[in-house]
Every structure is written in C-alpha cells, then in structure tokens.
Amino acid sequence: MLDIAAELHRWAEQGRDFAVATVVAVGGSAPRQPGAALAVDADGTAIGSVSGGCVEGAVYDLCTQALQDGQPVLERFGYSDDDAFAVGLTCGGIIDILVTPVRAGDRAHQVLAPALAAAARGEAVAVARIVSGPAELLGRALTVRSDDGSYEGGFGAHPELDRTVAAEAGALLDAGRTGTVEIGERGSRCGSPLTVLVESSVPPPRMIVFGAIDFASALVRVGKFLGYHVTVCDARPVFATAARFPEADEVVVEWPHRYLEGTEVDARTVLCVLTHDAKFDVPLLRLALRLPVAYVGAMGSRRTHLDRNERLRDVGVTEVELARLRSPIGLDLGARTPEETALSIAAEIVAARRGGSGVPLAGAHTPIHHDGAAVGVGRIGSVA
C-alpha cells in the first residue's frame, strides 16, 4: 500500500472514499511481493498493481464491492490447472490479497491517513495490519514512526497486542523491510493466532559513486532508475561538477575517504569505487570494508585488483574484510561501453541485494524470484 502512498495521500486529503487491495502473502512464482497494492476510489479510478495484470480485473471488482458494503475481505488467487482461462496467475504463483475499504472519517482513515502522509513526504513509517485471524480484526491497523518508536491506532483486542506488534513493526522499519509477523494464540491475547503484515516505507537507499569519470555518469543514471539517492564524490573539482552529473542528487568535491568518514551510511547503502587510483582507493576501501553497508565494489583490471589487495593488506585490512570487496566490479556481461559497464555493476548490486546467482535463467534450476532480504518474517510464540 505504501508503494502508492503519494496518490492515496492525495485521495485522503480530498476526502475521497477508496478501497485498497494489498498483496499480503505470495507463493511460487508470484509477480509482486507483499505490500504491492491496487486502489480504487468511489468514482472507479484505479491506481497501482497487485499482479502485473493477471488478476487485476477481479481485484478491481473486490475493491468496488468493499466500497459498497464497507467490509474488508481476504482472497486467494492462483493458477487453475482445470481451467486455464479462470481468474488466476498464469505464472503458476499464488497471492493472497487483503482488500480494505477506507472511508472519510472512519477508523481505517484515521489510522492510515497519517501514515500515507508521512510516506508521501519521504519519511520513515510502518503500517501493521492483521491479515489472518478473527474476522472482526481483519484489516485493523496501527502505524509506527521511526523517530520515537511511538504508534498510532490499534487492533482493539488488547493493549499488550498493540505494544507487541508495534515493537516488531519498529524492528522491521529500522531494517527498511516489509514482512509478516506470526503471533501465537497466547501472544495475540484474543484467543487465536494472528498474522500481521508490516509494510515499511523508508527514504531511498544511498548509492555513493567515487570517481567522477564517464563510467560514473552512466552509473548515476542507472542508480536513479533503480531508486537510489545517488552521490558522486571526487577530490578533483574540475571533474566533480553538477554540469557533468545533472542526474545526481549530490556532487561532492572531497577526498573520498574523508567524505565517507563524515557521511551517513546504513545497511542498504552501496559504495561504488571507480577511481582505480591507489592514492584514493586504499584509504577509501580500508574504511569502506569495515562499514555495515550492503555492497562495496571497486573498478579495475585483474592486475589492478591483485595489486590493490596487497596494498590493502599492508595497511591492515583482514582477509575477512577483503572477502566483502566486489572486485573487479560488476558481473561478466562482456561490457565495453560506460552504459554496459553500469548495467553490469547494477546487475551485481541487485543480485547481492536479492540473493541472486547472476547465472542465466534459461536452463537454470534456480528460482526466478528470490525471497532474499526483501521480505522479513518473524514469529512470536507467546507473550508473558
């Protein structure tokens, strides 16, 4: 749902009634992950997607029905072996869809509207909704903000349940992850187990590109396409200019290691070192390989790579730290041009993020969609 927060926020501000259908669980080769949403307003306008087109028509109908009767509904869609033309996912997957009506001034609106506003502003916020459990609790929500850990709304079952889910949602939000939390019968405090979907909306992850070269310009464009907040850093002011990198969010003139020492990074940050110059690379990588970031890649030939590794060992970088370095940077695509090289680097970043192997899908026996780190699952057996 938070993937279409900007438009839903506009609808909520205008006082428009709408129903939002959210993917809450997937199985097999499903095209969209939990959190993907389609919404329909009272005039029949639709935004978003839950399946890439497979079941959109049926989900649209569920939304219009929910707007009429005001009742949330949980529906499963999957491929039908008996009738290939039945409503379902022809890719063979299964998705569970929660449809929640949101009417101006009702409980859902009061809880969700602030979260939609925060997500639309690019602030960190999580929405936790019950997607499996007693019918009277289906779709009920609370929202969590990362700044102080406070939450708004609740499930109306037991305050301890609200606090427990808020804590779990806060943990997923801190990690920038969307996933489900299973709560056992004792922990739910309502006499039956619950499944809660936690959707997190966080600011874009950072991509920091060191080295203001032509390859960097292509990588900036690909990084923006993938949704990163992209910074270019180089110590040479003649090359590090906004005119050369108009699509970058920031262009910084500074020695790379000094900039990295003073800037904020997190577990989603990717660092791409394109300088392939020892006086820049060694102090930068010595620091980068000790930071809790998602990816560190460095450009250079295999000879440059071996020489750089020896220089890094000489300044105290351990073998464990060196093992984190993706060098030479990128996947083997036979890339030649800056654009092809940028694609190679981006492909490696995606593979590292999603747990992919980087091998061709044709003839492989690996899953097309990896669970990877994108979806987190927690379990709570009981709460004392």
Secondary structure, 3 states (H helix, E strand, C coil): CHHHHHHHHHHHHCCCCEEEEEEEEEECCCCCCCCCEEEEECCCCEEECCCCCCCHHHHHHHHHHHHHHCCCEEEEEECCCCCCCCCCCCCCCEEEEEEEEECCCCHHHHHHHHHHHHHHCCCCEEEEEEEECCHHHCCCEEEEECCCCCEEECCCCCHHHHHHHHHHHHHHHHCCCEEEEEECHHHHCCCCCEEEEEEEECCCCEEEEECCCHHHHHHHHHHHHCCCEEEEEECCCCCCCCCCCCCCCEEEECCHHHHHHHCCCCCCCEEEECCCCHHHHHHHHHHHCCCCCCEEEECCCHHHHHHHHHHHHHCCCCHHHHCCEECCCCCCCCCCCHHHHHHHHHHHHHHHHHCCCCCCCCCCCCCCCCCCCCEEEEEECCCC
